Amino acid sequence: MKALILNGSRKGETHIETPHSIATKLLEESNYEVTSFLLHELDIKNCIGCYGCWLKTPGICTIDDLGRDIAKSIIQSDLVVYLTPIVFGGVSSELKKVVDRIIPLVLPFFTRVNGEVHHKPRYDKYPRVIVLGVLPQKNEAMEIPFKKLIERNALNWFNPQYSGTVLHSCCETVEIENKIETLIKDRGVKVC
């Protein structure tokens, strides 16, 4: 099984290192082959909204950089871990840039899902997703919208088996490890 960790920490942020190390260790112990990308170290361009990935080069971003390779790695993985500091209730700019660049993984056509309009899937199978948001300490004003964002993104990316949680870097390492381990082992829908 293949697992992909997309680390959205920004340059100089060190509070993401512990959750990243723990997630890597636990995935390897669960027999995953783990690949990690530290996104701020990579030259990934922003999506330019040209929709060339739907019209000119279906399924492939027209921007030829590592963003294209990451999208390919996502769809070829069994599990993707989005690891991000929580910024204003959302993901970091580094992770958002990558999330924007994976739009080639869906079709430009629409369907109804639970009475809402969403894109149709391009592939038969999408990876399970775990989202780990990190805050220095509890902050309900940031945690509530982050949890809703996890839920909505899971719906957009055909992911009935998603899970996510907010980690507090002020917590003991064992508590962080227990939360991540629960998410890796849990195959159901769960937002903590």
Contacts in CASP RR format, 6 or more apart in sequence:
PFRMAT RR
TARGET T0000
AUTHOR 0000-0000-0000
METHOD contacts of the structure
MODEL  1
MKALILNGSRKGETHIETPHSIATKLLEESNYEVTSFLLHELDIKNCIGC
YGCWLKTPGICTIDDLGRDIAKSIIQSDLVVYLTPIVFGGVSSELKKVVD
RIIPLVLPFFTRVNGEVHHKPRYDKYPRVIVLGVLPQKNEAMEIPFKKLI
ERNALNWFNPQYSGTVLHSCCETVEIENKIETLIKDRGVKVC
1 31 0 8 1.000
1 32 0 8 1.000
1 33 0 8 1.000
1 78 0 8 1.000
1 79 0 8 1.000
2 32 0 8 1.000
2 33 0 8 1.000
2 35 0 8 1.000
2 76 0 8 1.000
2 77 0 8 1.000
2 78 0 8 1.000
2 79 0 8 1.000
3 27 0 8 1.000
3 32 0 8 1.000
3 33 0 8 1.000
3 34 0 8 1.000
3 35 0 8 1.000
3 77 0 8 1.000
3 78 0 8 1.000
3 79 0 8 1.000
3 80 0 8 1.000
3 81 0 8 1.000
4 34 0 8 1.000
4 35 0 8 1.000
4 36 0 8 1.000
4 37 0 8 1.000
4 73 0 8 1.000
4 74 0 8 1.000
4 77 0 8 1.000
4 79 0 8 1.000
4 80 0 8 1.000
4 81 0 8 1.000
4 127 0 8 1.000
5 20 0 8 1.000
5 23 0 8 1.000
5 24 0 8 1.000
5 27 0 8 1.000
5 34 0 8 1.000
5 35 0 8 1.000
5 36 0 8 1.000
5 37 0 8 1.000
5 80 0 8 1.000
5 81 0 8 1.000
5 83 0 8 1.000
6 36 0 8 1.000
6 37 0 8 1.000
6 39 0 8 1.000
6 70 0 8 1.000
6 80 0 8 1.000
6 81 0 8 1.000
6 82 0 8 1.000
6 83 0 8 1.000
6 95 0 8 1.000
6 98 0 8 1.000
7 16 0 8 1.000
7 20 0 8 1.000
7 36 0 8 1.000
7 37 0 8 1.000
7 38 0 8 1.000
7 39 0 8 1.000
7 83 0 8 1.000
7 84 0 8 1.000
8 16 0 8 1.000
8 38 0 8 1.000
8 39 0 8 1.000
8 40 0 8 1.000
8 82 0 8 1.000
8 83 0 8 1.000
8 84 0 8 1.000
8 85 0 8 1.000
8 91 0 8 1.000
8 92 0 8 1.000
8 94 0 8 1.000
8 95 0 8 1.000
9 15 0 8 1.000
9 16 0 8 1.000
9 17 0 8 1.000
9 20 0 8 1.000
9 38 0 8 1.000
9 39 0 8 1.000
9 40 0 8 1.000
9 83 0 8 1.000
9 84 0 8 1.000
9 85 0 8 1.000
9 92 0 8 1.000
9 94 0 8 1.000
10 40 0 8 1.000
10 85 0 8 1.000
10 92 0 8 1.000
10 93 0 8 1.000
10 94 0 8 1.000
11 40 0 8 1.000
13 85 0 8 1.000
15 85 0 8 1.000
15 134 0 8 1.000
15 136 0 8 1.000
15 169 0 8 1.000
16 83 0 8 1.000
16 84 0 8 1.000
16 85 0 8 1.000
16 134 0 8 1.000
18 169 0 8 1.000
18 173 0 8 1.000
18 176 0 8 1.000
19 83 0 8 1.000
19 132 0 8 1.000
19 134 0 8 1.000
19 167 0 8 1.000
19 169 0 8 1.000
19 176 0 8 1.000
19 180 0 8 1.000
20 36 0 8 1.000
20 83 0 8 1.000
22 173 0 8 1.000
22 176 0 8 1.000
22 177 0 8 1.000
22 180 0 8 1.000
23 81 0 8 1.000
23 83 0 8 1.000
23 132 0 8 1.000
23 180 0 8 1.000
23 184 0 8 1.000
24 34 0 8 1.000
24 36 0 8 1.000
26 177 0 8 1.000
26 180 0 8 1.000
26 181 0 8 1.000
26 184 0 8 1.000
27 34 0 8 1.000
27 79 0 8 1.000
27 81 0 8 1.000
27 184 0 8 1.000
28 34 0 8 1.000
30 184 0 8 1.000
30 185 0 8 1.000
32 78 0 8 1.000
32 79 0 8 1.000
35 73 0 8 1.000
35 77 0 8 1.000
37 66 0 8 1.000
37 70 0 8 1.000
37 73 0 8 1.000
39 94 0 8 1.000
39 95 0 8 1.000
39 97 0 8 1.000
39 98 0 8 1.000
40 94 0 8 1.000
42 66 0 8 1.000
42 67 0 8 1.000
43 65 0 8 1.000
43 66 0 8 1.000
44 65 0 8 1.000
44 66 0 8 1.000
44 67 0 8 1.000
44 70 0 8 1.000
44 97 0 8 1.000
44 98 0 8 1.000
44 101 0 8 1.000
45 63 0 8 1.000
45 65 0 8 1.000
45 67 0 8 1.000
46 97 0 8 1.000
46 100 0 8 1.000
47 61 0 8 1.000
47 63 0 8 1.000
47 97 0 8 1.000
47 100 0 8 1.000
47 101 0 8 1.000
47 103 0 8 1.000
48 63 0 8 1.000
50 62 0 8 1.000
51 108 0 8 1.000
52 61 0 8 1.000
52 62 0 8 1.000
53 59 0 8 1.000
53 60 0 8 1.000
53 61 0 8 1.000
53 62 0 8 1.000
53 103 0 8 1.000
53 104 0 8 1.000
54 103 0 8 1.000
54 104 0 8 1.000
54 107 0 8 1.000
54 108 0 8 1.000
55 108 0 8 1.000
56 62 0 8 1.000
58 104 0 8 1.000
59 104 0 8 1.000
59 105 0 8 1.000
59 122 0 8 1.000
60 68 0 8 1.000
60 104 0 8 1.000
61 67 0 8 1.000
61 68 0 8 1.000
61 71 0 8 1.000
61 101 0 8 1.000
61 104 0 8 1.000
63 101 0 8 1.000
67 98 0 8 1.000
67 101 0 8 1.000
68 101 0 8 1.000
70 98 0 8 1.000
70 101 0 8 1.000
70 102 0 8 1.000
71 101 0 8 1.000
71 102 0 8 1.000
71 104 0 8 1.000
71 105 0 8 1.000
74 80 0 8 1.000
74 102 0 8 1.000
74 105 0 8 1.000
74 127 0 8 1.000
75 105 0 8 1.000
75 123 0 8 1.000
75 126 0 8 1.000
75 127 0 8 1.000
77 127 0 8 1.000
78 127 0 8 1.000
78 128 0 8 1.000
79 127 0 8 1.000
79 128 0 8 1.000
79 129 0 8 1.000
79 130 0 8 1.000
79 184 0 8 1.000
80 127 0 8 1.000
80 128 0 8 1.000
80 129 0 8 1.000
80 130 0 8 1.000
81 129 0 8 1.000
81 130 0 8 1.000
81 131 0 8 1.000
81 132 0 8 1.000
82 91 0 8 1.000
82 95 0 8 1.000
82 99 0 8 1.000
82 129 0 8 1.000
82 130 0 8 1.000
82 131 0 8 1.000
82 132 0 8 1.000
83 132 0 8 1.000
83 133 0 8 1.000
83 134 0 8 1.000
84 90 0 8 1.000
84 91 0 8 1.000
84 92 0 8 1.000
84 94 0 8 1.000
84 95 0 8 1.000
84 131 0 8 1.000
84 132 0 8 1.000
84 133 0 8 1.000
84 134 0 8 1.000
85 92 0 8 1.000
85 133 0 8 1.000
85 134 0 8 1.000
85 135 0 8 1.000
86 133 0 8 1.000
86 134 0 8 1.000
86 135 0 8 1.000
86 139 0 8 1.000
86 142 0 8 1.000
86 143 0 8 1.000
86 146 0 8 1.000
86 166 0 8 1.000
87 93 0 8 1.000
88 142 0 8 1.000
89 141 0 8 1.000
89 142 0 8 1.000
89 143 0 8 1.000
89 145 0 8 1.000
89 146 0 8 1.000
89 149 0 8 1.000
90 142 0 8 1.000
90 145 0 8 1.000
90 146 0 8 1.000
90 149 0 8 1.000
91 99 0 8 1.000
91 133 0 8 1.000
91 149 0 8 1.000
99 153 0 8 1.000
102 157 0 8 1.000
104 122 0 8 1.000
105 122 0 8 1.000
105 123 0 8 1.000
105 126 0 8 1.000
105 157 0 8 1.000
106 119 0 8 1.000
106 120 0 8 1.000
106 121 0 8 1.000
106 122 0 8 1.000
106 156 0 8 1.000
106 157 0 8 1.000
107 119 0 8 1.000
107 120 0 8 1.000
107 121 0 8 1.000
107 122 0 8 1.000
108 119 0 8 1.000
109 119 0 8 1.000
109 120 0 8 1.000
110 117 0 8 1.000
110 118 0 8 1.000
110 119 0 8 1.000
110 120 0 8 1.000
111 117 0 8 1.000
111 118 0 8 1.000
111 119 0 8 1.000
111 120 0 8 1.000
112 118 0 8 1.000
113 155 0 8 1.000
114 155 0 8 1.000
116 155 0 8 1.000
118 155 0 8 1.000
118 156 0 8 1.000
119 156 0 8 1.000
121 158 0 8 1.000
126 157 0 8 1.000
126 158 0 8 1.000
126 159 0 8 1.000
127 159 0 8 1.000
128 159 0 8 1.000
128 161 0 8 1.000
128 162 0 8 1.000
128 187 0 8 1.000
129 153 0 8 1.000
129 154 0 8 1.000
129 157 0 8 1.000
129 159 0 8 1.000
129 161 0 8 1.000
129 162 0 8 1.000
129 163 0 8 1.000
130 162 0 8 1.000
130 163 0 8 1.000
130 164 0 8 1.000
130 183 0 8 1.000
130 184 0 8 1.000
131 150 0 8 1.000
131 153 0 8 1.000
131 162 0 8 1.000
131 163 0 8 1.000
131 164 0 8 1.000
131 165 0 8 1.000
132 164 0 8 1.000
132 165 0 8 1.000
132 167 0 8 1.000
132 180 0 8 1.000
132 183 0 8 1.000
133 146 0 8 1.000
133 164 0 8 1.000
133 165 0 8 1.000
133 166 0 8 1.000
133 167 0 8 1.000
134 166 0 8 1.000
134 167 0 8 1.000
134 168 0 8 1.000
134 169 0 8 1.000
135 142 0 8 1.000
135 143 0 8 1.000
135 166 0 8 1.000
135 167 0 8 1.000
135 168 0 8 1.000
135 169 0 8 1.000
136 168 0 8 1.000
136 169 0 8 1.000
136 170 0 8 1.000
137 168 0 8 1.000
137 169 0 8 1.000
137 170 0 8 1.000
138 168 0 8 1.000
143 166 0 8 1.000
146 166 0 8 1.000
147 164 0 8 1.000
147 166 0 8 1.000
147 191 0 8 1.000
150 162 0 8 1.000
150 164 0 8 1.000
150 191 0 8 1.000
151 162 0 8 1.000
151 191 0 8 1.000
153 159 0 8 1.000
153 162 0 8 1.000
154 160 0 8 1.000
154 162 0 8 1.000
154 189 0 8 1.000
160 189 0 8 1.000
161 187 0 8 1.000
161 188 0 8 1.000
161 189 0 8 1.000
162 189 0 8 1.000
162 191 0 8 1.000
163 183 0 8 1.000
163 186 0 8 1.000
163 188 0 8 1.000
163 189 0 8 1.000
163 190 0 8 1.000
163 191 0 8 1.000
163 192 0 8 1.000
164 183 0 8 1.000
164 190 0 8 1.000
164 191 0 8 1.000
164 192 0 8 1.000
165 179 0 8 1.000
165 180 0 8 1.000
165 183 0 8 1.000
165 191 0 8 1.000
165 192 0 8 1.000
166 192 0 8 1.000
167 176 0 8 1.000
167 179 0 8 1.000
167 180 0 8 1.000
179 192 0 8 1.000
182 192 0 8 1.000
183 190 0 8 1.000
183 192 0 8 1.000
END
